[in-house]
Amino acid sequence: MKEINAYIDSLFAGQDELLMDVLKTIDEKGMQPISVSPSSGKLLTMLVAISEAEEVLEIGALGGYSGICLARGFGKNGHLTSLELEQDYAELAKAHLTQAGFGERVDYMTGPALESLERLKQDGRTFDFFFIDADKENYENYLNACLELAQSGALIVADNVLARGTVADQGSGNQHTETMKKFNQAAANHPQMESILLPIGDGLLVATVK
């Protein structure tokens, strides 16, 4: 997987100084190096642009790498709502989105994402694009919450669904692996979605809401 992704990244996702600066800052602040891969980020940009999404919801901001990739796909009316547990992370992501020129087109909600999702539901908000990249234990909960907020035809994308390739292992006792296997199974058979798993980065689930 590493060799294949290195090849894809080198060919299709060249050097990007802004995104490299984001990764450098994340490292300097001692944050986990868990941003999406360059090619995964490029795919997010393309999916937002192709779908012409205007209301994008991101679950898990970290330092703003994926947020920039999502916002780069915006048309003139695109807007990002980003949910982040940590206030410091949200502030850093906001600074990076501002540096990228999207500061006025993104809002952050901090605290547990499931609580933020419930507030969005109570406020009657709906979205036409979702990106899930937060704590894996809640992926199914996030998916179900997103479906309640989804417009017809919305796209739902989730990162890390290959769990570093271990989902293909038989009989793995790793809890993270089993969690992602269960999520993938639920997504593949969900009656409200048509979905596919793309082996880019650590795996991206891409689904359309029926």
Buried (B, 14 or more C-beta within 10 A) or exposed (E): EEEEBEEBBEEEBEEBEEBEEBBEBBEEEEBEEBBBBBBBBBBBBEBBBEBEBBBBBBBBBBBBBBBBBBBBBBEEEBBBBBBBBBEEBBBBBBBBBBBBEBEEBBEBBBBEBBEBBEEBEEEEEBBBBBBBBBBBEBBBEBBBBBBEBBEEEBBBBBBBBBBBEBBEEEEBEBEBBBBBBEBBEBBBEBEEBEBEBBBBBBBBBBBBBE
